[in-house]
């Protein structure tokens, strides 16, 4: 089991960066914005949307007598 995990670790390791010698074009620029820039805003909108959906579902649901 340890041997198999060692092989998986060897294949999952990050490869060495490519050599800059012989490169014909420059590397691409880094991404402009981080993924989680507005994560709190998105979470707040999702929470409010969930409350809205639950509220509408309860209004449409018939209550037993």
C-alpha positions in Angstrom: 0.0 0.0 0.0 2.8 2.4 0.8 4.5 1.6 -2.5 1.2 2.5 -4.4 0.8 5.7 -2.4 4.5 6.6 -3.2 3.9 6.1 -6.9 0.8 8.3 -6.8 2.7 11.0 -5.0 5.5 10.8 -7.6 3.0 11.3 -10.4 1.1 14.0 -8.6 4.1 16.2 -7.9 4.4 19.4 -9.8 6.7 19.1 -12.9 9.8 21.3 -13.2 9.2 24.6 -14.9 10.1 24.7 -18.5 13.5 26.0 -19.5 13.5 29.6 -20.8 16.1 28.7 -23.4 14.5 28.2 -26.9 11.2 29.6 -26.0 9.7 31.3 -29.1 6.9 33.3 -27.4 6.5 34.8 -23.9 4.5 33.1 -21.3 0.8 34.2 -20.8 0.2 37.0 -18.3 -1.2 36.0 -14.9 -5.0 36.2 -14.5 -6.3 39.7 -13.7 -8.7 39.1 -10.8 -8.7 36.5 -8.1 -11.6 34.0 -8.1 -12.8 34.9 -4.6 -12.9 38.7 -5.0 -16.6 39.1 -4.3 -17.3 35.8 -2.4 -19.0 37.5 0.5 -21.4 39.4 -1.8 -22.2 36.2 -3.7 -22.9 34.3 -0.4 -25.2 37.1 0.8 -27.1 37.1 -2.5 -27.4 33.3 -2.4 -28.7 33.4 1.2 -31.3 36.0 0.3 -32.3 34.1 -2.8 -32.7 30.9 -0.7 -34.9 32.8 1.9 -37.0 34.1 -1.0 -37.5 30.6 -2.5 -38.4 29.1 0.9 -40.9 32.0 1.6 -42.6 31.6 -1.8 -42.8 27.8 -1.3 -44.5 28.2 2.1 -47.0 30.7 0.7 -48.0 28.3 -2.1 -48.2 25.2 0.1 -51.7 24.4 1.4 -52.1 24.0 5.2 -54.2 21.1 6.6 -57.3 21.9 8.5 
